[in-house]
């Protein structure tokens, strides 16, 4: 298991141990010590994006979860470009630019 177990502390927000820990977004070819992954830690079913050190298992959050997003997409260099999910049982999509997510009209 590459992802360290999450532990909640008294007086802090709850964290979750996501069952799906194999969502690799980018292998980061210019950074062989790290992977870019998505993991639902802060909110069940809503993944945030993390940089994971494969040798130390250390996680650093790159992008906090976004309401409705269930899947993030990154290019080969690890830059987030796109996100998809559902709102009210309807598919939604976002373009990601300059750390902002802009909803795309799918109609």
C-alpha positions in Angstrom: 0.0 0.0 0.0 1.6 3.3 -1.1 -0.9 5.6 0.5 -0.4 6.1 4.3 -3.4 5.5 6.5 -5.4 8.6 7.3 -5.9 9.3 11.0 -8.4 11.8 12.5 -7.4 13.8 15.5 -9.6 15.2 18.2 -10.7 18.7 17.4 -9.7 18.4 13.7 -11.7 17.6 10.6 -12.4 13.9 9.9 -10.3 12.2 7.3 -11.2 9.0 5.4 -9.3 6.0 4.2 -10.5 5.7 0.6 -10.9 2.1 -0.6 -9.8 3.1 -4.2 -6.2 4.0 -4.0 -5.2 3.2 -7.5 -6.3 6.4 -9.3 -3.0 7.5 -10.9 -3.4 10.7 -12.8 0.2 11.1 -14.0 3.4 9.1 -13.7 5.4 12.4 -13.7 8.2 11.3 -16.0 10.4 14.3 -15.0 10.0 13.4 -11.3 10.6 9.6 -10.9 10.1 9.8 -7.1 6.5 11.0 -7.3 3.1 10.1 -8.8 0.1 12.3 -9.1 -3.0 10.5 -7.7 -6.6 11.3 -6.8 -7.8 10.2 -3.4 -11.0 10.9 -1.4 -9.7 11.8 2.0 -11.5 15.0 3.1 -14.9 14.1 1.7 -16.1 10.6 0.8 -16.6 10.2 -2.9 -15.0 13.6 -3.7 -11.3 13.1 -4.5 -8.6 15.6 -4.0 -5.4 15.5 -6.0 -2.1 14.6 -4.3 1.6 14.2 -5.1 2.8 10.9 -3.6 6.4 10.1 -2.9 6.7 6.4 -3.8 9.7 6.0 -1.5 8.5 7.7 1.7 4.7 7.4 1.1 4.5 11.1 1.9 1.4 12.9 0.4 1.1 16.6 -0.4 -2.2 17.9 -1.6 -2.1 19.6 -5.0 -5.8 20.4 -5.5 -8.6 20.2 -2.9 -11.8 18.3 -3.9 -14.4 20.2 -5.9 -18.1 19.6 -5.4 -19.5 17.1 -8.0 -16.1 16.1 -9.3 -15.5 12.3 -9.2 -12.5 12.1 -11.7 -9.6 14.5 -12.4 -7.4 14.3 -15.6 -3.9 15.5 -16.0 -1.5 15.8 -18.9 1.8 13.9 -19.0 3.6 16.6 -17.1 1.1 16.4 -14.2 -0.8 19.6 -14.9 -4.5 19.2 -14.2 -6.5 19.9 -17.3 -10.0 18.5 -17.0 -12.5 17.0 -14.4 -15.8 15.1 -14.7 -18.6 14.1 -12.4 -22.3 14.4 -11.7 -24.7 16.9 -10.3 -28.4 15.9 -9.8 -27.8 12.8 -11.8 -26.6 14.8 -14.8 -23.0 14.6 -16.1 -20.8 17.7 -15.6 -17.4 18.6 -16.9 -14.8 21.2 -15.9 -11.8 22.7 -17.7 -9.0 23.4 -15.3 -6.9 26.5 -15.9 -4.6 28.5 -13.6 -5.8 26.4 -10.6 -9.5 27.4 -11.4 -12.2 24.9 -12.5 -14.6 26.3 -15.2 -17.7 24.4 -15.9 -18.2 23.3 -19.5 -21.6 23.5 -21.1 -22.4 19.9 -22.2 -25.6 20.7 -24.0 
